Amino acid sequence: MFGLNNHRGSCWVNAALQGLFSCPPLVDRYSERTNIDKENPIDVCLESIYRNKGETGLREFFDVIKTSYLPAGENIGDSHELIVHLCDKLPWLDAELRFSTGDRIECTHCSDTQLKTTTIIDLNLMPSKPGITLLDAIQEYVTPHAVPEWKCEKCGEMGCTKQVLFGTFPKVMMIWSMTPIDYSSLLVLNGHKYFLFTVICFNGGHWFTYARKLPPGHAWYILDDTSVQEMDSKKFPVDRTMRVLLYFLYEN
């Protein structure tokens, strides 16, 4: 674990990177230094930041990721949007997070059923109220709901029920929400066991991260720009300002 300097509001970059630097596939890639894509400036910068613990590569990283909505090194942005952007630019990272889902759509009138599949890299949860458990929030996400404005191509009537179905499960599960969720260190989805390794938080003006190395048993750290503090071994980082949760799939 290491700190990163804040350059003109770059806490959101720091929080995202300090969280990702606990991700096992990323740790393996940049520790071994054998598969770095020298033609990809983002990959090169991330390896440099990781290898030299933030002493090199950060300003160069700002330059290669900077867009109108990612004002790296100039203003505060969004850690979640940065991770999404990195997945778009790093195929190997995208492969770790991407999974398939399907929308099951059933006409309310004629019961005609369709299944539209897609792939996504995160779960955007919008719980019905703050503070519900993560499993309850996911249950709400997959619970069938009515869509009255939908028109059936078969019978021409309005209205359907729509349900999200999981097709596959990723190695790295990214969950984000603008509403506080009661999360835990272990998440089990359809028999797939995930361990939490990163919690990225936003308090309204500043981004920071809780992270730990895997496998479980390692200490949690609070990473706030250059400040790196080990947490008490008996404490778990529950924070109502959470925005992004990163879980890693446990495989025997």
FIDO-848441 format. One line per 8 residues: their letters; for each residue x, y, z of C-alpha. Coordinates in nm, 4 decimals. Layout:
REM FIDO-848441
a) X/Y/Z  ... .
REM end
This chain:
REM FIDO-848441
mfglnnhr) 0.0000/0.0000/0.0000  0.1324/0.3442/-0.0848  0.0173/0.7041/-0.1020  -0.0246/0.9240/-0.4083  0.0203/1.2997/-0.4298  -0.2887/1.5121/-0.4872  -0.2417/1.7380/-0.7891  -0.5177/2.0007/-0.8128 .
gscwvnaa) -0.8029/1.7812/-0.6992  -0.6743/1.4455/-0.8261  -0.8072/1.2604/-0.5196  -1.0549/1.0767/-0.7453  -0.7667/0.9409/-0.9572  -0.5729/0.8426/-0.6464  -0.8721/0.6678/-0.4888  -0.9406/0.4642/-0.8028 .
lqglfscp) -0.5764/0.3619/-0.8487  -0.5179/0.2822/-0.4815  -0.8237/0.0594/-0.4952  -0.7218/-0.1113/-0.8179  -0.3690/-0.1704/-0.6910  -0.5187/-0.4295/-0.4531  -0.6873/-0.6148/-0.7404  -0.5161/-0.9572/-0.7740 .
plvdryse) -0.4958/-0.9632/-1.1587  -0.3462/-0.6138/-1.1590  -0.1046/-0.6969/-0.8778  0.0128/-1.0059/-1.0678  0.0515/-0.8160/-1.3941  0.2561/-0.5290/-1.2559  0.4578/-0.7376/-1.0101  0.5726/-0.9789/-1.2804 .
rtnidken) 0.6223/-0.6986/-1.5389  0.6224/-0.9505/-1.8224  0.2987/-0.8732/-2.0066  0.3030/-0.4942/-2.0167  0.1756/-0.3588/-2.3478  0.4506/-0.1136/-2.4400  0.2256/0.0291/-2.7116  -0.0434/0.1195/-2.4577 .
pidvcles) 0.0568/0.4350/-2.2651  -0.1990/0.3705/-1.9900  -0.0552/0.0249/-1.9222  0.2968/0.1684/-1.9205  0.2015/0.4482/-1.6788  0.0192/0.2171/-1.4393  0.3153/-0.0200/-1.4260  0.5462/0.2738/-1.3529 .
iyrnkget) 0.3189/0.4068/-1.0764  0.2906/0.0620/-0.9183  0.6597/-0.0261/-0.9448  0.7833/0.3060/-0.8041  0.5008/0.3528/-0.5520  0.3737/0.6723/-0.7074  0.7107/0.8421/-0.7463  0.6887/0.8201/-1.1263 .
glreffdv) 0.4180/0.7855/-1.3867  0.1323/0.9767/-1.2221  0.1575/1.3022/-1.4160  0.2071/1.1081/-1.7396  -0.1033/0.9087/-1.6476  -0.3018/1.2325/-1.6147  -0.2024/1.3282/-1.9684  -0.3059/0.9991/-2.1297 .
iktsylpa) -0.6467/0.9725/-1.9583  -0.7504/1.3380/-1.9619  -1.0852/1.4098/-2.1303  -1.3630/1.6655/-2.0857  -1.5274/1.4408/-1.8252  -1.2027/1.3102/-1.6728  -1.0187/1.6322/-1.5757  -0.7120/1.4526/-1.4426 .
genigdsh) -0.4693/1.6866/-1.2690  -0.7021/1.9835/-1.3196  -1.0167/1.9260/-1.1129  -1.2239/1.6697/-0.9239  -1.3750/1.3925/-1.1346  -1.5375/1.0567/-1.0626  -1.3455/0.7445/-0.9567  -1.6082/0.5102/-1.1010 .
elivhlcd) -1.5978/0.6819/-1.4404  -1.2196/0.6489/-1.4385  -1.2358/0.2724/-1.3783  -1.4905/0.2397/-1.6600  -1.2559/0.4386/-1.8850  -0.9614/0.2162/-1.7925  -1.1633/-0.0929/-1.8843  -1.2316/0.0648/-2.2230 .
klpwldae) -0.8604/0.1269/-2.2812  -0.7173/-0.1907/-2.1225  -0.8661/-0.5067/-2.2791  -0.7146/-0.7336/-2.0124  -0.8813/-0.5308/-1.7338  -1.2127/-0.5270/-1.9191  -1.1981/-0.9060/-1.9447  -1.1628/-0.9381/-1.5658 .
lrfstgdr) -1.4711/-0.7242/-1.4950  -1.7042/-0.8036/-1.7856  -1.9943/-1.0441/-1.7505  -2.3167/-1.1205/-1.9337  -2.6710/-1.0383/-1.8286  -3.0085/-1.0703/-1.9915  -3.3359/-0.8803/-1.9789  -3.6290/-1.1206/-1.9688 .
iecthcsd) -3.9323/-0.9357/-2.1034  -4.2816/-1.0843/-2.0821  -4.5885/-0.9171/-2.2301  -4.8538/-0.8560/-1.9662  -5.1327/-0.9424/-2.2119  -5.0218/-1.2251/-2.4445  -4.7311/-1.3581/-2.2319  -4.4942/-1.3418/-2.5303 .
tqlkttti) -4.1427/-1.3643/-2.3861  -3.8132/-1.2233/-2.5112  -3.4589/-1.2470/-2.3781  -3.2210/-0.9676/-2.4718  -2.8621/-1.0325/-2.3681  -2.5723/-0.7944/-2.3238  -2.2419/-0.7643/-2.1382  -2.1605/-0.5126/-1.8658 .
idlnlmps) -1.8683/-0.4339/-1.6354  -2.0562/-0.3311/-1.3203  -2.3786/-0.3435/-1.1255  -2.5394/-0.0022/-1.0870  -2.7581/-0.0511/-0.7816  -3.0383/0.1915/-0.6951  -3.1771/0.0581/-0.3661  -3.5262/0.1569/-0.2575 .
kpgitlld) -3.3926/0.3106/0.0629  -3.0545/0.3884/0.2196  -2.8855/0.1321/0.4402  -3.0367/-0.1904/0.3089  -2.8027/-0.4867/0.2787  -2.6082/-0.5465/-0.0394  -2.7865/-0.8768/-0.1004  -3.1239/-0.7053/-0.0624 .
aiqeyvtp) -3.0151/-0.4349/-0.3081  -2.9113/-0.7015/-0.5591  -3.2396/-0.8842/-0.4991  -3.4248/-0.5643/-0.5866  -3.2077/-0.5339/-0.8988  -3.3146/-0.8770/-1.0270  -3.6780/-0.8671/-0.9106  -3.9288/-0.8465/-1.2005 .
havpewkc) -4.0851/-0.5028/-1.2378  -4.3615/-0.3577/-1.4521  -4.2842/-0.1415/-1.7569  -4.6216/0.0085/-1.8580  -4.4870/0.2138/-2.1512  -4.3494/-0.0929/-2.3354  -4.5407/-0.2004/-2.6487  -4.5625/-0.5662/-2.7513 .
ekcgemgc) -4.4617/-0.6312/-3.1124  -4.6779/-0.9433/-3.1190  -5.0151/-0.8284/-2.9818  -4.9699/-0.4512/-2.9942  -5.0764/-0.4011/-2.6324  -4.8906/-0.1897/-2.3790  -4.7139/-0.3205/-2.0702  -4.4682/-0.5912/-1.9722 .
tkqvlfgt) -4.2709/-0.7258/-1.6811  -3.8934/-0.7047/-1.7050  -3.6357/-0.9017/-1.5087  -3.2558/-0.8901/-1.5096  -3.0872/-1.2313/-1.5224  -2.7194/-1.3132/-1.4690  -2.5634/-1.5106/-1.7536  -2.2042/-1.5269/-1.6293 .
fpkvmmiw) -2.0101/-1.4002/-1.3290  -1.6852/-1.1977/-1.3509  -1.3597/-1.2493/-1.1673  -1.3802/-0.8908/-1.0424  -1.7270/-0.7681/-0.9494  -1.7636/-0.3888/-0.9491  -2.0708/-0.2521/-0.7736  -2.1513/0.1162/-0.7595 .
smtpidys) -2.4308/0.3153/-0.6040  -2.5164/0.6730/-0.5150  -2.7155/0.5447/-0.2148  -2.5516/0.4031/0.1011  -2.5603/0.0225/0.1148  -2.4842/-0.2090/0.4065  -2.2082/-0.4161/0.2453  -1.9988/-0.6999/0.3872 .
sllvlngh) -1.6590/-0.8594/0.3293  -1.8154/-1.1708/0.1730  -2.0668/-1.1773/-0.1114  -2.2196/-1.5015/-0.2393  -2.4077/-1.4885/-0.5706  -2.5586/-1.8067/-0.7107  -2.2911/-2.0132/-0.5372  -2.0069/-1.7825/-0.6448 .
kyflftvi) -1.8083/-1.6568/-0.3468  -1.6586/-1.3061/-0.3667  -1.4247/-1.1320/-0.1218  -1.4265/-0.7535/-0.0834  -1.0896/-0.5874/-0.1404  -1.1732/-0.2217/-0.2114  -1.4258/0.0374/-0.0963  -1.4043/0.3719/-0.2779 .
cfngghwf) -1.5796/0.6578/-0.0988  -1.6914/1.0124/-0.1813  -1.7954/1.2506/0.0967  -1.9271/1.5238/-0.1310  -1.5970/1.6964/-0.1986  -1.3219/1.4388/-0.1621  -1.2508/1.0808/-0.2712  -1.0628/0.8231/-0.0630 .
tyarklpp) -1.0309/0.4448/-0.0427  -1.0264/0.1486/0.1924  -0.8279/-0.1437/0.0531  -0.6645/-0.4698/0.1528  -0.4566/-0.7361/-0.0121  -0.6068/-1.0776/-0.0781  -0.6469/-1.3548/0.0286  -0.8557/-1.2520/0.3324 .
ghawyild) -0.6647/-1.2083/0.6552  -0.4599/-0.9091/0.5445  -0.5155/-0.5784/0.7207  -0.7418/-0.3080/0.5820  -0.5870/0.0304/0.5056  -0.7334/0.3784/0.4700  -0.5727/0.5441/0.1675  -0.6350/0.9177/0.1437 .
dtsvqemd) -0.3944/1.0682/-0.1102  -0.0526/1.0495/0.0613  -0.1973/0.9318/0.3938  -0.1839/0.5531/0.4399  -0.3103/0.4162/0.7711  -0.3501/0.0544/0.8760  -0.6825/-0.0148/1.0446  -0.7309/-0.2050/1.3677 .
skkfpvdr) -0.7483/-0.5762/1.2864  -1.0878/-0.6001/1.4600  -1.2440/-0.3244/1.2497  -1.4176/-0.3518/0.9131  -1.4396/-0.0407/0.6903  -1.8133/0.0316/0.6972  -1.8658/0.3769/0.5459  -2.1937/0.5354/0.4351 .
tmrvllyf) -2.0066/0.7472/0.1813  -1.9207/0.4368/-0.0249  -1.9612/0.4722/-0.3999  -1.7716/0.1755/-0.5485  -1.7216/-0.1768/-0.4139  -1.4727/-0.4173/-0.5728  -1.5018/-0.7896/-0.5005  -1.2770/-1.0721/-0.6220 .
lyen) -1.4037/-1.4195/-0.7081  -1.2718/-1.6961/-0.4841  -1.1859/-2.0078/-0.6821  -1.0628/-2.3302/-0.5217 .
REM end
